[in-house]
Amino acid sequence: MELHPHEIKILEVLSEKSSSKDISNKTGLDADAVMRASSWLSTKNLVKIERVFADEISLDSEGKAYANSGLPERKIIDLIGDSAAFDEVDVDVKEKNIALGWLRRKNLARLDKINGKLTIIVLNRNETADEKLLKLLLEKETLVAGELSPELKEGLLLLKQRQNVVAVREKKDMYIIPTEKGLKLSGELRSGEVKSSVSQLTTEMLRTGEWRNVTFRTYDAEIYIKPKYPSKKHPLRRVIDEIRSIFLEMGFEEITGNFVESAFWNFDALFQPQDHPARDMHDTFYLKNPKSIEIHKFNELKDKIKATHENGGATGSSGWGYRWSSEVAQKTVLRTHTTAVTARYLSKLNKNSLPKKVFCIGKTFRNEAIDYKHLPEFYQVEGVVADENANFRNLLSILKTFYNSMGFEKVRFRPAYFPYTEMSVEPEIYFEEKGEWMELGGAGMFRPEVTVPLMGFECPVLAWGLGLDRVVALKLGLSDIRELYISDLKWLRESRI
């Protein structure tokens, strides 16, 4: 039987039931090492472990003062002879009032009216149980309540009825009891019949040649070791970093933007009409403060956007046929998608800067009903490819490559409609546990009504916005995206990297 050096140390000193503290003193091992090694010995049927819980008592703030100067009732008895008028006893009024009840309760004195005055008549001057316990606690500092004599236990009950006199805390002791098998092995170890093995080769062993004469302990991979949890990134953050790496390896650049956005960049620049249901407060979070923010290139672009919405402008479209309002466009919202970031980016491009491939990973906000696949705030990965030679097949290939790189094999694309893309699709991944396909966002080719006002010329632009939380949940084997945000320390600690 292979034994750890700590196990051997314990067996060598163990001949009867012993506390972990005694074993620690005899072996020189710290308390944690004794507990671990004892647990290992227990699994090998060499010892039994008995855990005992007891109340440990010590003096509290008032108790220390009483132990040094005496209880209030003792002060009064020491000051007077056989009797004295209560008003004439030279003791603090507060202590005198405390002492009055305890004198009678402990049968140390009685109170009578003599010549019209309340008089204390001493009946007994013997030291009481609570006073004896106070002295002992002052000397020993701590005592175990269960080990007190009956008299001192009575004293403890009295002291507990006073405020801040004794402090009581639960103490846990562990006792190690050798089994018959353990006693036999213990004796063999002490007599030298069983030689201990070493677990580590040292430079000293190599220098002296001692390594030739020792037995090295083999490793048992099945022995339980308390797991250690090193610090690591949150699983959601780790997958976000992985996604970032995938797009960077595909040649994309990363762009970023703000959570608070104008309706102009969030909706209007994307050819989303101002009466579209998605703009309703049931779907979008509008801000009271600030009511408006500075809009990049607003004066330069607003007339183009207005014309595109009302009659199609220079795009060849008929537009939406309504009266566009700049006031509505200047409202502030919590961005509902990171497409607002890419719309801003497109407004900075010209023909000489093409081709361009960019992506954005960020948090977005929608007034959603919460369920296993919807939250009011969630991460989205957004991307665009602006290239005069780009086509729809390129878009599907990019998305399939991305999802395959994330480890998802079953990917399909379903035709969809979005106000700002044509053709449009919704990528879906098969969710095995739910037995259904899960839609993960939207994608398509930006319509001229988006690209022409922003860029000033027609150019194919591939675009997509994908819900990241659902992808992460699928990758981590979660059936509910809410689990990503629950502070479950066990899950966070045990999550695999």
C-alpha positions in Angstrom: 0.0 0.0 0.0 1.5 3.3 -1.1 1.4 6.0 1.6 2.0 9.7 1.4 4.8 11.0 3.7 2.1 13.0 5.7 0.1 9.8 6.1 3.2 8.0 7.4 3.9 10.8 9.9 0.4 10.5 11.3 0.4 6.7 11.6 3.8 6.8 13.4 2.4 8.9 16.2 -1.1 7.4 16.3 -1.8 4.7 18.9 -5.1 5.8 20.2 -7.9 8.3 19.6 -6.2 11.7 19.2 -7.4 15.2 18.2 -6.1 16.8 15.1 -4.4 19.4 17.3 -2.5 16.8 19.2 -1.4 15.1 16.0 -0.3 18.5 14.5 1.8 19.1 17.6 3.4 15.7 17.5 4.1 15.6 13.7 4.8 19.3 13.0 2.3 19.3 10.2 -0.1 22.2 10.0 -3.8 21.7 10.7 -4.8 21.6 6.9 -2.2 19.0 6.2 -3.4 16.8 9.1 -7.0 17.0 7.8 -6.1 16.1 4.2 -3.8 13.2 5.2 -6.4 11.9 7.7 -9.0 11.9 4.9 -6.7 9.9 2.7 -6.1 7.4 5.5 -9.8 7.1 6.0 -10.4 6.1 2.4 -7.8 3.4 2.9 -9.6 2.1 6.0 -6.6 2.9 8.3 -8.4 5.4 10.5 -11.9 6.6 11.3 -12.6 10.3 11.6 -14.9 11.7 14.3 -16.0 15.3 14.2 -17.1 16.9 17.4 -18.8 20.3 17.7 -18.6 22.2 21.0 -19.3 25.7 22.3 -16.1 27.6 23.1 -16.5 30.5 25.6 -14.3 33.5 26.3 -14.7 36.9 28.0 -16.5 39.7 26.1 -15.9 43.4 26.7 -18.0 43.7 29.9 -16.8 40.3 31.1 -13.1 41.4 31.1 -14.0 44.4 33.2 -16.0 42.3 35.7 -13.2 39.7 35.9 -10.7 42.4 36.9 -12.8 44.6 39.2 -15.6 42.3 40.3 -19.3 42.0 39.6 -21.5 44.9 40.7 -23.1 42.8 43.5 -19.7 41.8 44.8 -18.6 45.4 45.0 -21.5 46.3 47.2 -21.0 43.4 49.6 -17.3 44.2 49.9 -18.1 47.8 50.8 -20.6 47.2 53.6 -20.6 45.2 56.8 -23.7 43.3 57.8 -26.0 45.9 56.4 -26.2 49.4 55.0 -28.8 51.8 53.6 -29.0 51.4 49.8 -28.7 55.2 49.2 -25.6 55.4 51.3 -23.6 52.7 49.3 -20.9 54.6 47.4 -21.2 52.8 44.0 -22.1 54.1 40.6 -25.9 54.4 40.3 -26.0 52.2 37.1 -24.0 49.4 38.8 -26.0 49.7 42.0 -29.3 49.2 40.1 -27.8 46.2 38.3 -26.5 44.7 41.6 -29.9 45.1 43.3 -31.6 42.3 41.4 -28.6 40.0 41.4 -28.1 40.3 45.2 -31.6 38.9 45.7 -31.5 36.4 42.9 -28.2 34.8 44.1 -29.4 34.9 47.7 -26.5 37.1 48.8 -28.6 39.7 50.5 -32.1 40.8 51.1 -33.7 44.3 51.1 -35.7 45.6 54.1 -37.1 48.9 55.1 -35.4 50.0 58.4 -36.3 53.4 59.8 -37.9 54.4 56.5 -34.8 53.6 54.5 -34.3 50.8 52.0 -31.5 48.7 53.6 -29.3 45.9 52.2 -28.8 43.1 54.7 -26.0 40.7 53.7 -26.9 37.0 53.9 -23.9 35.3 52.3 -20.4 36.3 51.3 -19.3 33.1 49.6 -17.9 33.3 46.0 -20.6 32.3 43.5 -20.3 30.0 40.5 -20.4 32.9 38.0 -17.5 34.6 39.8 -15.4 31.4 39.8 -16.0 31.1 36.0 -15.0 34.7 35.4 -11.7 34.1 37.2 -11.0 30.9 35.3 -11.8 32.6 32.0 -9.4 35.4 32.9 -6.7 32.9 33.5 -7.4 30.4 30.7 -8.8 32.8 28.1 -11.0 30.1 26.5 -12.9 27.1 27.8 -15.1 24.5 26.3 -18.6 24.7 27.7 -19.2 21.0 27.6 -16.1 20.3 29.7 -17.2 22.6 32.6 -18.1 21.2 36.0 -21.8 21.2 36.9 -21.2 24.2 39.2 -19.4 26.2 36.4 -22.1 25.3 33.9 -24.6 26.9 36.3 -22.3 29.9 36.5 -22.2 30.1 32.7 -26.0 30.2 32.6 -25.9 33.2 34.9 -23.3 35.0 32.9 -25.2 34.5 29.7 -28.1 36.4 31.1 -25.9 39.6 31.2 -25.0 41.6 28.2 -21.5 41.4 26.7 -20.1 39.3 29.5 -19.2 36.0 27.7 -18.7 35.3 24.0 -19.8 31.9 22.7 -18.6 30.5 19.4 -19.0 27.1 17.9 -15.7 25.1 17.8 -15.2 22.1 15.6 -12.7 19.4 16.6 -11.6 16.4 14.6 -10.5 13.2 16.3 -8.6 10.5 14.4 -9.2 6.9 15.6 -6.9 4.2 14.3 -8.6 1.0 13.0 -7.2 -2.4 13.7 -5.5 -2.4 10.3 -4.2 1.1 11.0 -2.8 0.1 14.5 -1.0 -2.8 12.9 0.6 -0.7 10.2 1.4 2.0 12.8 3.4 -0.5 14.8 5.2 -1.8 11.8 6.2 1.7 10.8 7.6 2.5 14.3 9.5 -0.8 14.4 11.0 -0.3 11.0 9.4 -3.3 9.5 7.8 -1.1 6.8 10.1 1.4 5.2 8.7 4.7 4.1 9.0 5.8 0.5 9.9 9.2 -0.8 8.0 11.3 -3.3 10.6 13.7 -4.6 14.1 13.2 -6.0 16.4 15.9 -4.6 19.8 17.2 -5.7 21.2 15.9 -2.4 20.1 12.3 -3.2 21.8 12.6 -6.6 25.0 14.0 -5.1 25.3 11.4 -2.4 23.9 8.5 -4.3 21.2 7.9 -1.7 18.6 7.6 -4.5 19.9 4.1 -5.1 18.8 3.0 -1.6 15.3 4.6 -1.4 11.9 3.5 -2.6 10.1 6.1 -4.7 6.4 6.4 -4.1 4.2 5.7 -7.1 1.4 8.2 -8.0 -2.2 7.1 -7.7 -4.2 9.1 -10.2 -7.5 8.0 -8.5 -6.7 9.6 -5.1 -9.1 12.6 -4.5 -7.3 15.9 -4.5 -9.2 19.0 -3.6 -9.6 20.9 -6.9 -8.0 24.3 -7.3 -9.6 27.0 -9.4 -7.1 29.4 -10.9 -8.4 32.8 -12.0 -9.7 32.9 -15.6 -11.8 34.9 -17.9 -15.6 34.6 -17.8 -16.8 32.0 -20.3 -18.7 34.7 -22.3 -15.5 36.9 -22.5 -13.4 33.9 -23.6 -15.8 33.1 -26.5 -15.9 36.8 -27.5 -12.1 36.7 -27.7 -12.3 33.6 -29.8 -14.8 35.2 -32.2 -12.6 38.2 -32.4 -9.6 36.0 -33.3 -11.7 34.2 -36.0 -12.5 37.5 -37.8 -9.0 38.9 -37.4 -7.6 35.7 -39.0 -10.1 36.1 -41.9 -8.6 39.5 -42.6 -11.2 41.8 -40.9 -10.5 45.0 -38.9 -12.3 45.7 -35.6 -14.3 48.9 -35.1 -16.2 50.1 -32.0 -19.0 52.5 -31.1 -21.0 53.9 -28.2 -24.0 52.4 -26.4 -26.0 55.6 -26.6 -26.8 56.4 -30.2 -29.0 58.7 -32.2 -32.0 57.3 -34.0 -30.4 58.8 -37.1 -27.5 56.2 -37.1 -29.5 53.4 -35.5 -32.5 53.6 -37.9 -32.6 56.4 -40.5 -29.2 55.9 -42.1 -30.3 52.2 -42.5 -33.4 53.2 -44.5 -35.7 52.1 -41.7 -38.9 54.3 -41.9 -39.8 56.4 -38.9 -43.1 54.6 -38.5 -41.5 51.2 -38.5 -42.7 48.9 -35.6 -39.1 48.3 -34.4 -38.9 52.0 -33.5 -41.8 51.7 -31.1 -41.1 52.0 -27.4 -42.2 48.4 -27.0 -39.1 47.4 -28.9 -36.6 50.2 -28.3 -35.3 52.0 -25.2 -35.5 55.8 -25.7 -33.6 58.1 -23.3 -34.9 61.1 -21.4 -31.4 62.2 -20.7 -29.7 63.2 -22.9 -32.6 64.0 -25.2 -30.2 64.5 -28.1 -26.5 64.0 -29.0 -24.2 65.4 -31.6 -24.6 63.5 -34.8 -21.5 63.0 -37.0 -21.9 64.5 -40.5 -25.6 65.2 -39.8 -25.8 68.5 -41.8 -24.0 66.8 -44.7 -26.2 63.7 -44.8 -29.6 64.7 -43.5 -30.9 66.1 -46.9 -29.7 62.9 -48.7 -31.4 60.6 -46.0 -34.5 62.7 -46.1 -34.8 62.5 -49.9 -34.1 58.7 -49.8 -36.9 58.1 -47.3 -39.4 60.4 -48.9 -38.9 59.6 -52.7 -35.8 57.5 -53.1 -33.5 60.4 -53.8 -30.6 59.5 -56.0 -31.0 55.8 -55.5 -33.6 55.1 -58.2 -36.0 53.9 -55.5 -39.5 55.3 -54.8 -38.6 55.6 -51.1 -41.2 55.2 -48.3 -43.5 58.0 -49.4 -43.8 59.9 -46.1 -42.6 63.2 -44.6 -39.2 62.6 -42.9 -38.6 64.4 -39.6 -35.1 65.5 -38.5 -36.4 65.9 -34.9 -37.4 62.2 -34.8 -33.9 61.3 -36.2 -32.2 63.2 -33.4 -33.8 61.2 -30.6 -31.4 59.3 -28.4 -31.7 55.5 -27.9 -29.7 52.6 -26.5 -28.5 51.1 -29.7 -30.6 48.2 -30.8 -27.9 46.7 -33.0 -24.2 47.3 -33.8 -25.2 48.1 -37.4 -25.2 51.7 -36.2 -21.5 51.4 -35.8 -21.0 50.0 -39.3 -23.3 52.7 -40.8 -21.1 55.4 -39.3 -18.0 53.6 -40.8 -19.5 53.4 -44.3 -20.0 57.2 -44.2 -16.2 57.6 -44.0 -15.4 55.4 -47.0 -14.7 56.5 -50.6 -13.8 54.5 -53.8 -10.1 54.8 -53.1 -10.4 53.1 -49.7 -12.0 50.0 -51.0 -12.1 47.0 -50.5 -12.8 47.1 -46.7 -13.7 44.3 -44.3 -14.6 45.3 -40.7 -16.4 43.8 -37.7 -17.8 45.0 -34.4 -18.5 43.1 -31.2 -20.6 45.0 -28.6 -23.6 45.0 -26.3 -27.0 46.0 -27.7 -30.3 46.7 -26.1 -33.9 45.8 -27.0 -37.2 45.9 -25.1 -37.6 42.1 -25.3 -39.7 39.7 -23.2 -37.2 37.5 -21.3 -37.0 33.8 -22.1 -34.4 31.1 -22.7 -33.2 32.8 -26.0 -34.1 36.5 -25.5 -32.7 39.1 -23.1 -33.2 42.9 -23.0 -29.4 43.4 -23.4 -27.2 41.1 -25.3 -23.9 40.9 -27.3 -23.9 41.2 -31.1 -21.2 40.6 -33.7 -21.6 42.8 -36.7 -19.7 43.0 -39.9 -19.6 44.5 -43.4 -17.5 43.9 -46.5 -17.5 46.8 -48.9 -16.1 45.6 -52.3 -17.1 46.4 -55.8 -16.6 42.7 -56.7 -18.5 41.2 -53.7 -21.6 39.1 -54.2 -24.3 37.2 -52.2 -22.4 33.9 -52.3 -19.4 35.6 -50.7 -21.7 36.6 -47.8 -23.0 33.0 -47.3 -19.4 31.6 -47.5 -18.2 34.1 -44.8 -21.0 33.2 -42.4 -20.6 29.5 -43.0 -16.8 29.7 -42.4 -17.5 31.7 -39.2 -19.9 29.2 -37.7 -17.8 26.2 -38.8 -14.8 27.8 -37.0 -17.0 28.1 -33.9 -17.6 24.3 -34.1 -21.2 24.3 -35.5 -21.6 21.9 -38.4 -25.4 22.2 -39.0 -25.9 25.7 -40.5 -28.6 26.8 -42.9 -29.9 30.1 -44.3 -33.5 31.0 -44.5 -34.8 33.8 -46.8 -35.8 36.9 -44.7 -36.8 40.5 -45.0 -35.1 43.5 -43.5 -35.7 47.2 -44.5 -32.0 47.8 -45.3 -30.9 44.6 -47.1 -31.9 42.8 -50.3 -31.3 39.9 -50.7 -31.7 39.0 -47.0 -31.2 35.8 -45.0 -31.4 34.6 -41.4 -28.6 32.1 -40.4 -29.8 29.2 -38.3 -28.1 26.6 -36.2 -29.7 23.3 -35.2 -30.2 23.2 -31.4 -30.0 19.5 -30.5 -31.4 19.8 -26.9 -34.5 21.7 -28.0 -34.8 19.8 -31.2 -35.2 22.9 -33.3 -33.4 25.3 -35.5 -32.4 28.6 -33.8 -32.2 31.9 -35.7 -29.1 33.8 -34.7 -29.5 37.2 -36.5 -29.8 38.7 -39.9 -27.7 39.2 -42.9 -27.9 40.4 -46.5 -26.6 42.9 -49.0 -27.2 46.6 -48.1 -29.7 48.2 -50.4 -28.6 51.3 -52.5 -30.9 53.3 -50.2 -28.3 52.7 -47.5 -25.0 52.8 -49.4 -25.6 55.6 -51.9 -26.5 58.3 -49.3 -23.7 57.2 -46.9 -20.9 56.5 -49.4 -21.9 58.7 -52.3 -21.7 55.9 -54.9 -23.2 52.5 -55.5 -21.1 49.6 -54.2 -22.0 46.0 -53.1 -21.8 45.9 -49.3 -22.2 42.5 -47.5 -23.6 43.0 -44.0 -24.6 40.8 -41.0 -25.6 41.2 -37.4 -25.6 38.0 -35.3 -26.8 37.5 -31.7 -23.7 36.5 -29.8 -25.2 35.2 -26.6 -27.1 32.4 -28.3 -23.9 31.3 -30.1 -22.0 31.3 -26.8 -24.7 29.4 -25.0 -24.7 26.8 -27.8 -20.9 26.5 -27.7 -20.9 26.1 -23.9 -23.7 23.5 -24.0 -26.2 25.8 -22.2 -29.9 25.5 -23.0 -30.8 28.9 -21.6 -28.8 32.2 -22.3 -29.8 33.5 -18.9 -27.3 31.1 -17.4 -24.5 33.2 -18.9 -25.4 36.1 -16.5 -26.2 34.2 -13.3 -23.5 34.5 -10.6 -23.1 30.7 -10.2 -19.6 30.4 -8.7 -19.6 26.7 -9.1 -20.3 26.9 -12.8 -17.8 29.7 -13.3 -15.1 27.8 -11.4 -15.6 24.6 -13.2 -16.1 26.0 -16.7 -13.5 24.5 -19.0 -11.1 26.7 -20.9 
